[in-house]
Amino acid sequence: MSGMSVEEQQTDPHLWLEEVTSDRALDWARAHNEVVVDRFATSDRFSELEHRILDMLDTDTRIPYPARRGRWLYNFWRDAEHPKGLWRRTTFAEYRTENPSWEVLIDLDELAANEEENWVWGGAAVLRPEQSLALISLSRGGADAKVVREFDMATKQFREEADGGFYLPEAKSQLRWIDADTVYVGTDFGPGSLTESGYPRVAKRWRRGTPLTQAETVFEGEPGDVMVSAGYDRTPGYERHYVARATDFFNESVYLLEEGDTLRHLDVPTDASESWYKDWLLVRLKSSWEVGGATYPAGALLAIDLNEFLDGARNFEVVFTPDAHTSLHGYGWTENHLLLITLEDVQTKLYVLTPGPGGWAREPLADAPPMATTNVMNLDPLEGGDEFMLTTSGFTTPATLLSGSVGGPAEPLKQEPGFFDADGIETEQFFARSDDGTPVPYFVIRHRDRRDEPGPTVMSGYGGFEVSRTPAYSGASGMGWLERGGTWVMTNIRGGGEYGPEWHTQAQKENRYKVYEDFSSIARDLVTRGITTPQQLGAVGGSNGGLLMGVMLTRYPELFGAIVCQVPLLDMKRYHLLLAGASWVAEYGDPDDPKEWEYISEYSPYQNTRADRTYPPILLTTSTRDDRVHPGHARKMAARLAEEGHTTWYHENIEGGHGGAADNKQMAFQAALIYEFFTQMLMEDRKG
């Protein structure tokens, strides 16, 4: 309960619920869990849905999405026999077959059992080009803080610390290869080595066989920064060391680390995203930039020769320019080409750009179906030539994985089956007009027979951190909602990145209210179009989307019949004092600044509940092991709402991290719980 003032202790009787693992708080959570399970998770209908979702998550008919590293395709896989998962690899030729043979590198279930630890997979960093060593991240129960251990691919054993293996105890660390005997490390080195957000403040170079205490400092940030990091680009002939200092969530300064650990600043806007490949420097702008006698708009992608840039040149070439309907969603290099993913009214288009003496030639890369999302993946310019993979799916169209090479067709590689009956279910796109007149898009997924009368509807939203929400297949929502006759709505409200960076920046800090006006305007538009009624309309969101749900509950309760609020931020007076909250001040504002608290206080859900208002029923869910968004937000909100007499349910997973679940079984339970809640609240006559 860091930062708790005497006044807060006196005015907030629920602060004790911020004590994450105290017996009192956990007993409180378990008691609420029992009530939720008894009400929603004991029926045959719930059990059937939970088992269907679990079967979908466990089935071997899912696409085993690979991560390409030269000749190897790596995959992390969970199924019924391996609930914690397998880390494995195969060759591209083998992957093309119907039933690939995989080399299992780590059996996480076996490891967890042998070490008596609740390990959850956190990722792997493979040393290239040899691919004989890897740095493996493991968390206890799904937390962001992880243990990092070195793994020998030949022996399939961890290299013990006592034998010279790289090892970091549990922390929010970074460990990146330089060569087989050297890494860059950022971790908890002791007092003062972490930022106020809990991330590394110091980057060091660590050599094998030396204790961590002897690692050499290469860069230090300030305590108020979000994070400091260091890395190494091993492109042959273009090897570069670099460090980065994130001063807040959206601003970062990047430096090349030259001989003698001299820093050379890349002089681009701190809110821009910069990257390099061989001779090229790419800069994606988040705000307009006037430089070299030209002005470039927010959302543009610029290119320039890196060495010329370092020598003072600013003659950028514009390789992408946004417009009112089109934004840049992603980009990446093959060996000789730059691939672009764009969003045109939240639907993807793909292009290939080729640099040449006359500038950049632009051609379509591949067809992208409408009402779907197509992403480019597995680009490997170091060893993969001009090959690429595509994955595409829509709300009712299961994922397809394709492979191709620039200049040739993309051929289907893997296809997932459908997991629910999508016959007759259609996707439509509409636009609502927000309070300030801005058109805001949203997708409606429903059976064609539902067009003529209002019906039970659930709308989802996020609206923050420039996160774009695009169409994707969801077997769980299909089984749990669409098959039951419900309508699903995905919103593209401001705060996201669907129309480029300004779609986000215009809703930051004092303009946060636009996020809530957009979502509530879509809710009203759904009623106006006859799609639903307020009594039949539910809403769901998690994390920043959980904050959105809290605002809908307290500011717009008359628009909804039920709300699900997942791993949420809710107490915006204290969010910056809890776990990673300090890193989000650039998004929401600083509650300790009276001018900024003035606008935050207008919407902060925990400070705006009222006993004399009628709220729709709400289900709040969180995880004890969420070390990103503190579980105290959901706990305290549930306690306050219940105290005021509102219909409130609360469920806390004792593990699972910020995703809310640590394995497929927990994911299936969480999903089934949400759809059962909405079924009871919106499709049936509510009692109790």
C-alpha positions in Angstrom: 0.0 0.0 0.0 2.8 2.4 -0.9 2.0 6.1 -0.9 -1.1 5.8 1.2 -1.8 9.1 3.0 -3.5 9.4 6.4 -6.4 11.1 4.7 -6.8 8.1 2.3 -6.6 5.6 5.2 -9.5 7.5 6.9 -11.7 8.0 3.8 -11.2 4.6 2.1 -12.1 1.7 4.3 -11.1 -0.8 1.6 -7.4 0.0 1.2 -6.6 -3.3 3.0 -7.7 -5.1 -0.2 -4.5 -3.7 -1.8 -2.5 -6.2 0.3 -2.3 -8.7 -2.5 -1.4 -11.9 -0.7 -2.6 -11.1 2.8 -4.7 -13.9 4.3 -7.5 -11.5 5.0 -7.6 -10.3 1.4 -7.3 -13.8 -0.1 -10.0 -15.1 2.2 -12.3 -12.2 1.0 -11.5 -13.2 -2.6 -12.2 -16.9 -2.1 -15.5 -16.1 -0.4 -16.6 -14.1 -3.4 -15.4 -16.8 -5.8 -17.6 -19.3 -4.1 -20.7 -17.1 -4.7 -19.8 -16.6 -8.4 -19.2 -20.3 -8.9 -22.5 -21.3 -7.2 -24.4 -18.8 -9.3 -22.9 -19.2 -12.7 -20.6 -22.3 -12.9 -22.6 -25.2 -11.7 -25.2 -25.7 -14.5 -25.0 -28.3 -17.3 -25.0 -25.4 -19.7 -21.9 -23.9 -18.2 -20.1 -27.2 -18.0 -20.9 -28.0 -21.7 -19.6 -24.6 -22.8 -16.5 -24.8 -20.7 -15.6 -28.2 -22.1 -16.2 -27.0 -25.7 -13.9 -24.0 -25.2 -11.3 -26.2 -23.5 -11.5 -28.8 -26.3 -11.0 -26.0 -28.8 -7.9 -24.6 -26.9 -6.5 -28.1 -26.5 -7.2 -29.6 -30.0 -4.3 -30.4 -32.3 -6.3 -29.0 -35.3 -5.3 -25.5 -34.2 -2.5 -23.8 -36.2 0.8 -24.2 -34.4 2.0 -20.6 -35.2 5.7 -20.6 -35.7 8.5 -18.1 -35.0 11.1 -18.3 -37.7 14.8 -18.2 -37.0 16.6 -19.2 -40.2 16.1 -22.9 -40.9 14.1 -23.4 -37.7 10.5 -22.8 -36.9 9.9 -22.5 -33.1 6.5 -23.0 -31.4 5.1 -23.0 -27.9 2.2 -25.4 -27.7 -0.4 -26.3 -25.0 -2.9 -29.1 -25.2 -4.7 -31.5 -22.9 -1.6 -33.6 -22.3 0.6 -30.6 -21.8 -1.4 -27.9 -20.0 1.7 -25.9 -19.2 3.1 -26.4 -22.6 5.9 -27.6 -24.8 8.6 -25.4 -26.4 9.6 -27.1 -29.6 11.0 -26.6 -33.1 10.9 -28.1 -36.6 12.2 -27.3 -40.1 10.2 -25.4 -42.7 10.0 -28.5 -44.9 8.7 -30.6 -42.1 6.2 -27.9 -41.0 4.7 -28.0 -44.5 3.6 -31.6 -44.0 0.1 -32.4 -42.6 1.5 -33.8 -39.3 4.9 -32.2 -38.7 7.5 -33.9 -36.5 8.6 -31.6 -33.7 11.8 -31.7 -31.6 10.7 -31.0 -28.0 13.2 -28.7 -26.3 11.4 -28.0 -23.0 8.5 -29.8 -21.5 7.2 -27.2 -19.1 4.9 -29.6 -17.2 7.8 -31.9 -16.5 10.0 -29.0 -15.5 7.4 -27.5 -13.1 6.8 -30.9 -11.5 10.5 -31.7 -11.1 11.2 -28.2 -9.6 7.9 -28.0 -7.7 7.2 -24.5 -9.2 4.1 -23.2 -10.9 6.0 -22.2 -14.0 4.2 -20.3 -16.8 6.0 -19.8 -20.1 7.4 -16.3 -20.6 9.3 -16.6 -23.9 12.7 -17.5 -25.4 15.5 -15.6 -26.9 17.6 -17.8 -29.2 21.2 -16.9 -30.0 21.8 -16.6 -33.7 23.2 -17.7 -36.0 24.3 -20.9 -34.2 21.0 -21.4 -32.3 22.7 -23.5 -29.8 21.8 -21.4 -26.8 18.7 -19.7 -25.6 17.6 -17.4 -22.7 14.3 -18.8 -21.3 11.9 -16.6 -19.3 9.6 -18.3 -16.8 7.1 -16.7 -14.4 5.5 -18.0 -11.3 1.7 -18.1 -11.9 1.8 -15.8 -15.0 3.2 -12.6 -13.5 5.2 -10.0 -15.5 8.2 -10.5 -13.3 10.2 -13.5 -14.6 13.1 -15.8 -13.8 15.6 -15.9 -16.8 17.7 -19.0 -17.3 20.2 -20.0 -20.0 19.3 -23.2 -21.9 21.6 -25.4 -24.0 19.8 -26.6 -27.1 22.2 -29.6 -27.7 21.9 -31.1 -24.2 18.4 -29.8 -23.7 19.4 -28.8 -20.2 19.5 -25.5 -18.4 23.1 -24.2 -17.8 23.4 -23.9 -14.0 24.5 -20.6 -12.5 27.3 -22.5 -10.7 28.6 -23.7 -14.1 28.7 -20.3 -15.7 25.2 -20.2 -17.0 23.4 -16.8 -17.2 20.7 -16.6 -14.6 18.5 -13.8 -13.2 16.1 -14.2 -10.2 12.5 -13.1 -10.4 12.2 -9.5 -11.6 11.0 -7.4 -14.5 14.3 -8.0 -16.3 15.8 -7.7 -19.7 18.5 -10.0 -20.9 19.8 -9.8 -24.6 22.5 -11.7 -26.4 25.6 -9.9 -27.7 27.5 -13.2 -28.3 27.7 -16.6 -26.8 29.6 -15.3 -23.7 28.2 -11.8 -23.3 24.8 -10.2 -22.8 23.2 -6.9 -22.0 21.3 -7.0 -18.8 18.8 -4.8 -17.0 17.3 -6.1 -13.7 17.0 -5.4 -10.0 20.6 -4.8 -9.1 19.6 -3.5 -5.7 18.3 -0.2 -4.2 17.9 2.5 -6.9 18.3 0.2 -9.9 14.7 0.2 -10.9 12.5 3.0 -12.1 9.4 4.2 -10.2 7.4 1.9 -12.6 9.4 -1.1 -11.5 11.4 -1.6 -14.7 15.2 -1.6 -15.2 16.8 1.9 -14.8 20.4 0.7 -15.5 21.7 -1.3 -18.5 24.9 -3.3 -18.1 27.2 -5.6 -20.1 27.7 -8.9 -18.4 30.4 -11.4 -19.3 30.1 -15.2 -18.7 31.9 -16.5 -15.7 31.7 -13.2 -13.8 29.2 -12.4 -11.1 26.3 -10.1 -11.9 27.8 -7.5 -9.4 30.8 -7.1 -11.8 28.7 -6.3 -14.9 29.8 -3.1 -16.5 27.3 -0.2 -16.6 26.8 1.2 -20.1 23.8 3.5 -19.5 21.7 4.9 -16.6 18.3 6.6 -16.8 16.5 8.6 -14.2 14.2 7.2 -11.4 11.2 8.9 -13.1 11.8 7.2 -16.4 9.8 4.2 -17.4 12.6 1.9 -18.6 16.2 1.7 -19.9 17.3 -1.1 -22.3 20.3 -2.1 -24.4 20.6 -4.4 -27.4 22.7 -5.6 -30.3 21.9 -5.7 -34.0 23.9 -8.7 -35.5 23.1 -8.1 -39.2 26.4 -9.1 -40.9 28.3 -6.1 -42.0 26.0 -3.8 -40.1 26.5 -4.8 -36.5 25.4 -2.1 -34.1 25.0 -1.7 -30.3 22.3 0.6 -29.0 20.6 1.8 -25.8 17.2 3.3 -25.3 15.8 5.5 -22.5 11.9 5.6 -22.3 11.1 8.8 -20.4 7.4 7.9 -20.4 5.2 5.4 -22.1 5.2 7.2 -25.4 8.6 9.0 -25.5 12.0 7.3 -26.0 15.5 8.5 -26.8 17.7 6.0 -28.7 21.4 6.1 -28.9 24.0 4.1 -30.9 26.6 2.7 -28.5 29.9 3.2 -30.2 33.5 2.5 -29.3 34.4 3.2 -25.7 30.7 3.2 -24.9 30.3 6.6 -26.5 26.7 7.5 -27.1 25.5 8.8 -30.5 21.9 10.1 -30.3 19.5 9.4 -33.1 18.0 12.9 -33.4 14.4 12.1 -34.2 11.2 13.1 -32.3 11.1 11.1 -29.0 7.5 10.1 -29.6 8.4 8.6 -33.0 9.2 4.9 -33.6 12.6 4.4 -35.3 14.2 1.3 -36.6 17.0 0.4 -39.0 17.9 -2.3 -41.4 21.3 -2.3 -43.1 21.7 1.2 -44.6 18.1 2.3 -44.0 16.7 4.3 -41.1 12.9 4.2 -40.8 11.0 6.8 -38.7 7.3 6.4 -38.1 5.9 9.7 -36.8 3.3 10.1 -34.0 3.2 13.9 -34.3 4.0 16.2 -37.2 7.7 17.0 -37.7 9.2 20.0 -39.3 12.8 19.3 -40.4 15.1 20.0 -43.3 12.8 22.5 -44.7 9.8 20.1 -44.9 6.9 19.2 -42.7 5.8 15.6 -42.3 2.4 14.6 -41.0 1.7 12.4 -38.0 1.3 8.8 -39.0 3.8 9.1 -41.9 6.7 6.6 -42.4 10.0 8.2 -43.5 13.1 6.6 -44.8 16.7 7.9 -45.1 20.2 6.5 -45.4 21.3 6.0 -41.8 25.0 7.0 -42.3 23.9 10.1 -44.2 21.5 10.9 -41.4 24.2 10.6 -38.8 26.3 13.0 -40.9 23.5 15.6 -40.8 21.3 14.8 -43.8 17.6 15.3 -43.4 16.4 14.6 -46.9 13.8 12.0 -45.9 11.8 10.0 -48.5 8.1 9.5 -47.5 7.2 5.8 -48.0 3.8 6.1 -46.4 1.4 9.0 -46.0 -1.9 8.6 -44.0 -5.2 10.0 -45.0 -8.6 10.4 -43.4 -9.4 6.7 -43.9 -6.0 5.0 -44.0 -3.3 4.4 -41.4 -0.1 2.4 -41.1 -0.8 -0.8 -39.0 2.7 -2.4 -39.3 5.8 -2.9 -41.4 8.8 -5.1 -41.7 11.8 -6.0 -43.9 12.5 -9.1 -46.0 16.0 -9.3 -47.4 15.3 -6.8 -50.2 11.9 -5.3 -49.6 9.8 -3.4 -47.1 6.3 -4.8 -46.4 3.5 -2.5 -45.2 0.2 -3.4 -43.5 -2.3 -0.6 -43.7 -5.8 -0.2 -42.3 -8.4 1.4 -44.5 -11.5 2.0 -42.3 -10.2 -0.8 -40.0 -9.7 -3.3 -42.9 -6.3 -4.4 -44.0 -4.4 -3.8 -47.2 -0.9 -5.2 -47.9 1.9 -3.6 -50.0 5.5 -4.3 -50.9 7.9 -1.4 -51.3 11.2 -1.8 -53.1 14.0 0.8 -52.8 15.9 1.7 -55.9 17.8 4.5 -57.7 14.6 6.2 -58.7 13.0 6.0 -55.2 10.6 3.5 -53.7 8.4 1.3 -56.0 5.1 0.3 -54.4 3.0 -2.8 -55.4 0.2 -4.8 -53.8 1.6 -7.7 -51.8 -1.4 -10.1 -51.6 -5.2 -10.0 -51.5 -6.7 -9.3 -48.1 -10.4 -10.4 -47.7 -12.9 -7.8 -46.5 -14.3 -7.8 -42.9 -11.1 -9.6 -41.9 -7.6 -9.0 -40.6 -4.5 -10.1 -42.5 -1.1 -9.8 -40.8 2.4 -10.3 -42.1 4.6 -12.6 -39.9 7.9 -14.5 -39.8 10.0 -12.1 -41.8 13.6 -13.1 -41.5 15.8 -10.7 -43.6 19.0 -12.3 -42.1 18.4 -15.8 -43.3 14.9 -16.0 -44.9 15.5 -14.1 -48.1 12.3 -12.5 -49.3 10.0 -15.1 -47.9 7.1 -14.2 -45.6 4.0 -15.7 -44.0 0.5 -14.3 -43.8 -2.3 -15.0 -41.3 -5.8 -14.0 -42.0 -9.1 -14.4 -40.2 -12.5 -12.8 -39.7 -15.1 -12.9 -37.0 -16.7 -16.0 -38.6 -13.8 -17.1 -40.7 -11.2 -19.4 -39.0 -7.6 -18.5 -39.4 -5.6 -19.4 -42.5 -1.8 -19.4 -42.5 -0.1 -18.7 -45.9 3.5 -18.6 -47.1 5.0 -16.9 -50.1 7.9 -14.9 -51.4 7.9 -11.4 -52.8 7.0 -11.5 -56.5 5.1 -14.8 -56.2 1.7 -16.0 -54.9 0.9 -16.7 -51.2 -0.1 -20.3 -50.9 -2.2 -21.8 -48.0 0.0 -23.5 -45.5 -2.3 -24.4 -42.6 -6.1 -23.9 -42.0 -8.0 -24.0 -38.7 -11.4 -25.6 -38.6 -14.5 -23.8 -37.5 -15.4 -24.2 -33.8 -19.0 -22.9 -33.9 -21.9 -23.0 -36.3 -21.4 -19.8 -38.4 -24.1 -20.6 -40.9 -26.1 -17.5 -41.5 -24.0 -15.3 -39.2 -22.9 -12.1 -41.0 -20.5 -9.2 -40.3 -21.5 -5.6 -40.9 -19.7 -2.3 -40.3 -21.5 0.8 -39.1 -20.4 4.3 -38.0 -21.9 6.1 -35.0 -21.5 9.9 -34.6 -19.9 10.8 -31.3 -20.8 13.8 -29.1 -18.4 16.1 -31.0 -19.5 14.8 -34.4 -16.6 12.4 -35.1 -17.7 9.3 -37.0 -16.7 6.2 -35.0 -16.7 2.7 -36.6 -17.9 -0.5 -35.2 -18.5 -4.1 -36.4 -21.7 -6.0 -35.8 -21.7 -9.8 -35.9 -25.1 -11.5 -35.8 -27.3 -14.0 -37.5 -29.2 -12.6 -40.5 -32.5 -13.6 -38.8 -31.7 -11.1 -36.0 -31.9 -8.1 -38.4 -35.6 -7.4 -38.0 -35.8 -7.2 -34.2 -33.7 -6.0 -31.3 -31.9 -8.8 -29.4 -29.3 -9.5 -26.7 -26.1 -7.8 -27.7 -22.6 -7.5 -26.1 -20.2 -4.7 -27.2 -16.5 -4.8 -26.4 -14.1 -1.9 -26.2 -10.6 -0.8 -25.3 -9.7 2.7 -26.4 -6.2 3.4 -25.2 -2.4 3.3 -25.8 -2.9 3.4 -29.6 -4.0 -0.3 -29.6 -5.9 -1.1 -32.8 -8.7 -3.7 -32.6 -9.3 -5.5 -35.9 -11.5 -8.4 -37.0 -10.5 -11.8 -35.7 -12.0 -15.2 -35.3 -13.2 -16.1 -31.8 -14.5 -19.6 -31.3 -15.3 -18.8 -27.6 -17.7 -15.9 -28.4 -19.1 -17.9 -31.3 -19.9 -20.9 -29.0 -20.9 -18.8 -26.0 -22.8 -16.0 -27.6 -23.5 -16.1 -31.3 -24.8 -19.6 -31.3 -27.2 -18.7 -28.6 -28.7 -16.0 -30.8 -26.7 -13.1 -29.4 -25.2 -10.2 -31.3 -21.5 -9.3 -30.8 -20.1 -5.8 -31.4 -16.5 -4.7 -31.6 -15.9 -1.0 -31.3 -13.0 1.1 -32.7 -13.2 4.1 -30.4 -10.6 6.8 -30.0 -7.7 6.1 -27.8 -6.8 3.2 -30.2 -4.7 3.4 -33.3 -7.2 2.4 -36.0 -6.9 5.8 -37.8 -3.2 6.4 -36.9 -1.5 8.1 -34.0 -3.9 11.1 -33.8 -6.8 8.7 -33.2 -5.0 8.0 -30.0 -3.4 11.4 -29.0 -6.7 13.3 -29.3 -8.0 11.2 -26.4 -5.1 11.4 -24.0 -5.1 13.0 -20.5 -7.6 15.9 -20.4 -9.3 14.6 -23.5 -9.9 11.1 -22.1 -13.6 11.8 -22.0 -13.8 11.4 -25.8 -13.1 7.6 -25.3 -16.2 7.4 -23.2 -18.3 9.6 -25.4 -17.4 7.4 -28.4 -18.4 4.1 -26.6 -21.6 5.5 -25.2 -22.5 6.9 -28.6 -22.1 3.5 -30.2 -24.4 2.1 -27.4 -27.1 4.6 -28.4 -26.5 4.0 -32.1 -27.1 0.3 -31.6 -30.5 1.1 -30.0 -31.4 3.7 -32.7 -30.7 1.1 -35.5 -32.9 -1.4 -33.7 -30.1 -3.8 -33.1 -30.8 -4.0 -29.3 -32.4 -2.2 -26.3 -30.6 -0.8 -23.2 -32.0 -3.7 -21.2 -30.5 -6.2 -23.6 -27.2 -4.5 -24.1 -24.0 -5.7 -22.3 -20.5 -4.4 -22.4 -17.1 -6.1 -21.7 -13.5 -4.8 -21.5 -10.3 -5.6 -19.8 -7.3 -3.6 -18.4 -7.7 -0.1 -19.9 -10.9 -1.5 -21.3 -11.8 -2.4 -17.7 -11.5 1.3 -16.9 -13.8 1.9 -19.8 -16.3 -0.5 -18.2 -16.1 1.3 -14.9 -16.9 4.6 -16.5 -19.8 3.1 -18.4 -21.2 1.8 -15.0 -20.9 5.0 -13.1 -21.5 7.6 -15.9 -23.8 5.8 -18.4 -25.6 3.1 -16.3 -28.9 3.7 -18.1 -27.4 2.5 -21.4 -26.6 -1.1 -20.3 -28.3 -4.2 -19.0 -25.0 -5.8 -17.7 -21.3 -5.2 -17.6 -18.2 -7.4 -17.3 -15.1 -5.6 -16.1 -11.8 -7.6 -16.4 -8.4 -7.0 -14.8 -9.3 -3.3 -14.6 -7.9 0.1 -13.5 -10.6 1.7 -11.4 -9.1 3.8 -8.6 -7.4 6.5 -10.7 -6.4 8.4 -7.6 -3.9 5.7 -6.7 -3.2 3.9 -10.0 0.2 5.5 -10.4 1.3 4.2 -7.0 0.4 0.6 -7.7 2.8 -1.8 -9.6 3.4 -0.6 -13.2 0.9 2.3 -12.8 3.5 5.0 -12.8 4.4 4.1 -16.5 0.9 5.2 -17.6 0.9 8.8 -16.4 1.5 9.9 -20.0 -1.8 8.3 -21.0 -4.0 9.3 -18.1 -2.3 12.2 -16.3 -0.8 12.6 -12.8 -3.3 12.4 -10.0 -0.9 14.2 -7.7 -1.0 17.3 -9.9 -4.2 19.2 -8.8 -4.9 20.4 -12.4 -4.6 16.9 -13.8 -6.6 15.3 -11.0 -9.4 17.7 -11.7 -10.1 16.0 -15.0 -9.2 12.5 -13.9 -11.6 12.9 -10.9 -14.5 13.5 -13.2 -14.4 9.9 -14.5 -12.4 7.8 -12.0 -14.9 5.0 -11.3 -13.9 4.3 -7.7 -14.4 7.9 -6.7 -17.7 8.2 -8.7 -19.9 5.4 -7.4 -23.2 6.5 -5.9 -25.5 4.6 -3.7 -28.5 6.5 -4.9 -28.1 5.6 -8.6 -29.3 2.4 -10.3 -26.5 0.4 -11.9 -26.7 -2.6 -14.2 -25.4 -5.9 -12.7 -21.6 -6.1 -13.0 -19.1 -9.0 -12.9 -15.6 -7.9 -11.9 -12.7 -10.3 -12.6 -9.0 -10.1 -11.9 -5.9 -12.2 -11.0 -3.9 -12.3 -7.8 -0.8 -12.7 -9.8 -1.4 -9.7 -12.0 1.7 -7.6 -11.3 0.8 -5.1 -14.1 -2.6 -3.8 -13.1 -3.0 -4.2 -9.3 -5.9 -6.6 -8.3 -6.7 -4.0 -5.6 -8.6 -2.0 -8.3 -11.2 -4.7 -8.9 -11.3 -5.8 -5.2 -12.0 -2.4 -3.8 -14.6 -1.6 -6.5 -16.4 -4.8 -5.8 -16.4 -4.0 -2.1 -17.6 -0.4 -2.5 -20.4 -1.4 -5.0 -21.6 -4.1 -2.7 -21.5 -1.8 0.3 -23.7 0.7 -1.6 -26.2 -2.0 -2.4 -25.5 -2.6 -6.1 -25.7 -6.0 -7.8 -22.1 -7.1 -7.9 -20.2 -10.3 -8.5 -16.5 -10.7 -8.1 -14.1 -13.5 -9.2 -10.4 -13.6 -8.7 -8.1 -16.2 -10.3 -5.3 -16.9 -7.8 -2.8 -17.0 -10.6 -2.8 -16.1 -14.3 -1.0 -12.7 -14.5 -2.5 -9.8 -16.5 -4.1 -12.1 -19.0 -6.2 -13.5 -16.2 -5.4 -17.2 -16.9 -2.2 -19.3 -16.6 -3.3 -22.3 -18.8 -6.0 -23.4 -21.2 -8.3 -24.8 -18.4 -8.3 -21.4 -16.6 -8.9 -19.6 -19.9 -11.9 -21.9 -20.7 -13.4 -21.2 -17.3 -13.0 -17.5 -17.5 -14.5 -17.4 -21.0 -17.5 -19.6 -20.1 -18.1 -17.5 -17.0 -18.4 -14.3 -19.0 -20.9 -15.8 -21.5 -22.9 -17.5 -18.8 -23.1 -14.2 -17.0 -24.3 -12.4 -20.1 -26.8 -15.2 -20.9 -28.4 -14.9 -17.5 -28.4 -11.1 -17.4 -29.4 -10.4 -21.0 -31.2 -13.4 -22.3 -33.1 -14.6 -19.3 -35.4 -13.0 -16.8 -33.1 -11.7 -14.0 -33.9 -12.8 -10.5 -31.6 -12.3 -7.5 
